[in-house]
């Protein structure tokens, strides 16, 4: 069992800020550290060695709390990858952001399965028939919004995402989740963001 010891600076921040990304505002920052947590390890001579495990602090830009894992530089909450997309309907925005959140905490199977649901519903909203296969919905959206990519090899990987995770106990990996999010990001921008940006003069 690990033995942890915490150190503070009498309620003040430590003088050295630590570079990381803020998972709240998605900015690269110098973390204002108020608490340091060390793992205490005894060597062969019985002497204690302190190895820093976490820094706990506050984002100087948005003021939100952050935990920085010093062993792998991961932060909690994790930063959302992939772009914010404007003009999304509320339910689409919610599911898209849930995909981003799942990806950021390495829940890749949840990300892929959510992507299947999102794509199917968006395709039907855009005129596709209901109760069709995932591949059908992918092809429908590609034909309508990304025709130039129709024969690209990477699209086969998108289509394959419909054959596994929702029907069998198969765990999706990071590459599959990234492919799913990349494709959905492009589709949503073409359906919602680009047309509305032009219409609103942005």
Secondary structure as the mmCIF struct_conf table of DSSP 4:
data_model
#
loop_
_struct_conf.conf_type_id
_struct_conf.id
_struct_conf.beg_label_comp_id
_struct_conf.beg_label_asym_id
_struct_conf.beg_label_seq_id
_struct_conf.end_label_comp_id
_struct_conf.end_label_asym_id
_struct_conf.end_label_seq_id
STRN STRN1 UNK A 4 UNK A 8
STRN STRN2 UNK A 9 UNK A 9
TURN_TY1_P TURN_TY1_P1 UNK A 10 UNK A 11
STRN STRN3 UNK A 12 UNK A 12
HELX_LH_PP_P HELX_LH_PP_P1 UNK A 13 UNK A 14
BEND BEND1 UNK A 15 UNK A 16
STRN STRN4 UNK A 18 UNK A 21
TURN_TY1_P TURN_TY1_P2 UNK A 23 UNK A 25
STRN STRN5 UNK A 28 UNK A 42
TURN_TY1_P TURN_TY1_P3 UNK A 44 UNK A 45
BEND BEND2 UNK A 46 UNK A 46
STRN STRN6 UNK A 48 UNK A 58
TURN_TY1_P TURN_TY1_P4 UNK A 60 UNK A 62
STRN STRN7 UNK A 65 UNK A 69
TURN_TY1_P TURN_TY1_P5 UNK A 70 UNK A 72
STRN STRN8 UNK A 75 UNK A 76
BEND BEND3 UNK A 77 UNK A 77
HELX_LH_PP_P HELX_LH_PP_P2 UNK A 78 UNK A 81
BEND BEND4 UNK A 82 UNK A 82
TURN_TY1_P TURN_TY1_P6 UNK A 86 UNK A 87
HELX_RH_AL_P HELX_RH_AL_P1 UNK A 90 UNK A 104
TURN_TY1_P TURN_TY1_P7 UNK A 105 UNK A 106
HELX_RH_AL_P HELX_RH_AL_P2 UNK A 108 UNK A 125
TURN_TY1_P TURN_TY1_P8 UNK A 126 UNK A 127
HELX_LH_PP_P HELX_LH_PP_P3 UNK A 128 UNK A 129
BEND BEND5 UNK A 130 UNK A 131
HELX_RH_AL_P HELX_RH_AL_P3 UNK A 134 UNK A 145
HELX_RH_3T_P HELX_RH_3T_P1 UNK A 147 UNK A 149
TURN_TY1_P TURN_TY1_P9 UNK A 150 UNK A 151
HELX_RH_AL_P HELX_RH_AL_P4 UNK A 153 UNK A 160
TURN_TY1_P TURN_TY1_P10 UNK A 161 UNK A 162
BEND BEND6 UNK A 163 UNK A 164
TURN_TY1_P TURN_TY1_P11 UNK A 165 UNK A 167
BEND BEND7 UNK A 168 UNK A 169
HELX_RH_AL_P HELX_RH_AL_P5 UNK A 174 UNK A 188
HELX_RH_PI_P HELX_RH_PI_P1 UNK A 189 UNK A 193
HELX_RH_AL_P HELX_RH_AL_P6 UNK A 194 UNK A 199
TURN_TY1_P TURN_TY1_P12 UNK A 200 UNK A 201
#
